Amino acid sequence: MNKNITSDIRYIGVDDPEQHLFESQYVTPDGMCYNSYVILDEKVAVMDTSDARTMDTWKANLAQVLQGRTPDYLIVHHLEPDHASGIAQVAALYPELKIVCSAKAKQMMPQFFENGIQESRVLAVKEGDTLPLGHHTLKFIMAPMVHWPEVMVSYDDTDHVLFSADGFGKFGVYDSDADDWACEARRYYFNICGKYGQPVSTLLKKAAALDIQKILPLHGPILEGEQMAEALRLYTIWSAYDVETEGVFIAHASIHGNTAAAAERLAEILKEKGCPKVAVSDLCRDDLGEAIEDAFRYGKMICMASSYDAGVFPPMYDFLHHLEIKAYQKRRVGLVENGSWAPSAAKTMRAMIEEMKQVEIIEPVVTLRGKMKEADIPLLESLAEAIL
């Protein structure tokens, strides 16, 4: 696949429709795309490579675009293997080519290419450095911890294009749900970059000083026009851990279905009380990445779980652990536990949530015993009123 992005920038990325578990943990039913670009000028710059699974197709795309020309530079925005697996192959194909990357990436490169890259061929750049290609000039902007320490982005001041590394990426193949960018971009952001809101915010401030007409990420569609403006708006909300959608997210982990039934009843109660949006996730069956996405999307969450081995049912423990490592914060959380003889889930959930930044636990904490009964409804109603 190749296409014109501008008169001088070509797309040479590759779809991998068989990649159904990205990074060995995120479900990608449509597959995944690995974006790469070429700037054809007096000097030729290749912008990143691809995943090892797709390198043969990527090299064919590169050759088709080059039409016999020899690239002068390979720009490495991000050293993660899904974008940089081909560095050694490109270096071998074009012995005069220079590899341009951040100083941190140069330092890390031997971790991935033990026998492949001569240090003299690697040009380390820093914040504000430029690389003239002829008509085009690339300006390099450091973006450490978005979401690795060696990340940088680059700006082409001729076509007003930002090569944004993993920023503004999404799950899926190149053209999948391009019009509904936010859905999979949100899941991607909070699971991949969620912990690093401050570095993302810093990058957004740097980007605001540039005249950007197109954003070219390493995953997902090219962003421009209204779609780009909406992406920038959402990234501003997400990176600040602000609330995107008013409503309540209910996450439940139920062993035999009794806690799940209570969760559905609580969702009905919230709607009856005027809650603008209620989302419910079964942590035992639904995609964990989507549950994490919804936890960050809404300002309020209710965790409902069975007690288990004097603690909490493991799917809830795993969910809260993921929220903790993704820096979940600035939210209000209600708790519902279920335990037949010795309820323990609330104590465990509370201890985990109290480790999170600016998360308020709402009272009352509701305790169910086995199957939900009519006498439990007023307790659920009290919690619904308190969290609203």
N, C-alpha and C positions, 0 to 999 in steps of 0.2 A: 504494500500500500504506500502510495506517496501522493502528495497534493501540494498545491501552492498555498502558503499562508500569506505571503506578500510576494511582490515581484522577485525578491531575492531569497526568501526563506521557504524552504521545502520541509514537509513532514515526512519522516521516514520511520515512524513508529510501527509497532507490531502488536496485534491482538493475540492473546493466548486464550481461546475460548474453553480450553480444557483445564485451566487453572481455577479450580473450584474451592481451594482453601488457601487464600493468600496469607503469606507469612506463617503458614501452618496453623492458623487460628481463626481467620476471618472468612466466613462463608461468602463466596462469590459465584453465585449460580450461573451468571452470564459469562464468567471468565474475567480476565484482567487485561488491560492494555499497558504497554510500556512506551511512552512517548519519547521521541528523539527528533531532532531537527538539524538541518544544514543551512548555513548562510553562504550563499554563493556570491563572492565579491572578488576583488583583486587577490585577496587571501581567502581561503575557504576554511570555515570553522564548522566542525561537527559538534552538536550540542548533546552530549551524553550518548551512551550506547543502549544496551537492553539487557534483559534477563538471559541467563545461560540457555534456557529452554527455547529461546526464540532467535538466537544469534545468527543462524543460517539465513533466515528470512530477512533479518535486519541488514546483514551484509549485502544481500541482493538488492534491497531497497537503496542502500547507500550507493552501490555501484551504478544503479539506474540513474540516480540523481547526478552523480559526479560526471558521468559520460566521458570517462577517461581522464578527468582532472585529478590532481593529487591534493588531498586536504593538508592544510598547513597546521591547523590546531584541532585538538580535541578538548572541549571544555567539559570539565567534570564538576557539575554542581553538587552532586551527592554521591558518596562512595558506596552506598548500600548495594548489595549484589544485584537487586532487580533492575538497577540502572547502570551499573558499572562492570558487569561481568565481562564485557567485551574489550576492556581497555588493553589488555595484553595482546589480543588478536589484532586490534587496529594498529597498535604500535609495531607489530611484526609486519603487517601488510604495507605500512607506510613508514619506512625507516627515518625519514626526515621530519616526521610530524612531531610537534611539541604538545605536551599534555599540560593544560592550564587548570589549576585548582587552588584551593585555599592551602595555607601552610599546614593546617591540621590534616587535611586530606593527604598532602604529600607525606606527612609523618606516618599516617595510618596505612598508606598504600602497600607497604611490604607485608602487612597482615593478610592481604588477599592475593598478592602476586609475588610469590617467593622468588621466582627465577625470571620475572618478565620485564620489569621496567628499569631502565637505567636512570639513575637520579639526575643525570645531566639533561635528560629529556623532559623533566618535569619542571614547569615554571610555576612557582608559588606566587599568588597575588594577594593583596590585602585590600581593605576597605577603600573604595574610591579609585583604585587603579583602573586604567583603561587599556584597551587593546584595539588599535586601529586595523581595520580590515580593508580599507579603501574608502568606499562610499559610506560604509557602516563603521561605527565605533562601539565596542562593548564596554560598559562600565560595570565593575564588579562590586557587589554589596554583600557583606558578610551577614550570614543568618544563622549563627551558632544556636544549636538546640531547637531548630525547626526541621527536623526533630532529632538530628544527630549533631555532634559538636563541630563537624567539618563542613557543614552546609553553607553554600553561598548561592546567591541568585545573580543574574546579569540582566542589564538593560541595554537595549539597542536604541540609541538616540535618533536614528534615522527613521525607522519604522515604528518607533514608540511602542516597542514590545518588551514585556517583562518575562524572562525565562525564570519561572518561580519555583523550580525544584519540586519538592513534595507539597508545597503550599498550593492550596486551591485544587488539590486532587480529589478524585472520587473512585469508588470501586466500580468495576464493570469494564467492558470493552469500549473502544473509542467512541462509538456513536450510540451506545445504549442509554436510553432515557436522557438524551442530551438536553431536552426541554425541561425535565424535572431534575435539574442539577442538585438541588438542595437535599433531596432525600438521601442519596448515597454519599454525597459530599459530607453531610452531617455525621453519618455513621463513621465515615473515614476519618474526619477530623477528630472526633472525641476519642476514638480508639487508637489512632496513630499519633496525633499531636496533642491530645487533650491535657496532658500533664504540663505542657509547655506554653501556657497562655501568655506569660510575660514576654518570652522571646518572640512569639508570633505578633504580639502587640507592638513590640519594638520594630519589627520588620514592616508592619503596616504603616507606622509613622515615617519610616524611610521611604516607603513606596508613595506616600501621599505627596512627597515633594517632586515626584516625577510626572511627566505627561504620558500616562499609560493608555494606549488604545486597545491593546490585546494582552491577555495573560496566557502564557503557554506553559502549563504544568507538565509534570512527568507522568501523571495519570489523569485520565478523563478528558473532556472536550476542551477546546480552546474557548476562552471567555472573552466576550467583547460586548459593547453596547449595554443594554439594559440588564442582560444576564451578568455581565462583569460588575455592574454597579450593585446588583443584588448580592453577588458573592462577597464583595467588599463590605457591604452592610452586615451580612451575617457573620463574616470573620471578625468584625469589630465586636459584635455581641458575644460570640463564642470565646474569643481570646480574653475577654474581660470576665468570663463566667457569669454573664448577665442572663436574664430570663428571656428566651426567645418567644415562647408561647405561654399565655396564661392558662393554667389548668393544673390538674393533679395526675401524676403517674402512680399507678398501683403495681408494685412488683410482688408476686407471691410465689412461694415455694411450698407445695402441698404434697404430702405423702400419699394419702388415700382419697383426696378430693374434697375434704371438708373445708380446709382453709381456702381452696380455690373457689368453692361455692360462696364462702363469706366475702371473698374479694369481689365477686360479681355482684353480690348484694350491696356491698359498699359503693361500688361504681354507680349503681342505680340511685342510691341515696344521694351521692354527690351531685348527680345530674338533676335530681328532684329539687335540690337546694340551690340550683342555678349555676353550678360549676360550668364554665364555658367549654371546657374540654377535659375529657377523662380518657386516659390511655391505660390499658391493662396488659401486663406481660406475665406469662407463665414461665418462670425461670427454669423449670424442669424440661421444657419442650421448645420454647422459643429461642431465637438466636440471641446469644448473650450480647453481641455487639449492638444489636438494636435496642436491647434493654438499657445499656450504658448510654446510648444516644438519647433515649427518652428521659433518662434521669437528668441529663444536662439540659435538655430542651425545656423542661417544665420547672417552675420555681418551687413546686411542692411535690412531695413523694410520700407514699405510704408503703412500708415494707411489712408484709404479712407472711409469717413462716411457722411451720411446725417445729416443735422442740425435738431434739435428736441427740442422743448420747450426752445428756446433760448440757447441751449447747444448742445450736441451731442447725436445721436441715442443711446439708452441704451446698445445695445450689444457691441458697441465700448467702451463705458464708462466702462462696466464690464470687458472687455478684458484688457484695460489699467490699471484698478485697480488691476487686478490679476498680471500683469507684475510688478507693483510697489511693491506689497507685496512679490513677489518672487525675488526682488532685480535685476531686469533687468538693464543692464549696459553695457558700452563700445560698443555702437552701433551707427549707423547713421540712421536717420529716416526722411522720407519724408511725407508730409501731403497733402491730397486732400479732400476738403470739397464740399458738394453740398447743396445748399439752394435756394429755389425759390424766396423768397422775402427778407430774412434777414439771410444770411449765418452766422452761429455761431459755426459750428463744429470745425473749425481749432483753434479758440481761446481756446476752452475747451480742445482739445487734446494737444495743446501746453502747457497749464498750467499744465496738468498732467505729460507730458513727461519731462518738465523742473525740476520736482521734483526728477527725476531719475539720477543716478550717471553716469557721463561721457557719456551722450547721446547727440549727436549733431543733431540738426534739420536742414535739408537741405533746402535751397532755390532753386527755388521758391516754395512757398505754392500755390497750384492750387485751384482756386474756379470755380466750375461748377454751372450752374443754370438750374436745371431740366434735360432734356435729353441731353446727350453729342452731341455736334455739330462738324462739320468739323473744325470750328475755334478753338475748344478746343484742337485739336490734337497737334499743335505746343507747347502748354503749357505742355502737358503730355510728349512730346519729350524732352523739356527742363529739366523737372524734372528727366526723365530717364537718361539723360546725366550727370546731376549734381550728382545723387546718385551713378552712375557708376564710 
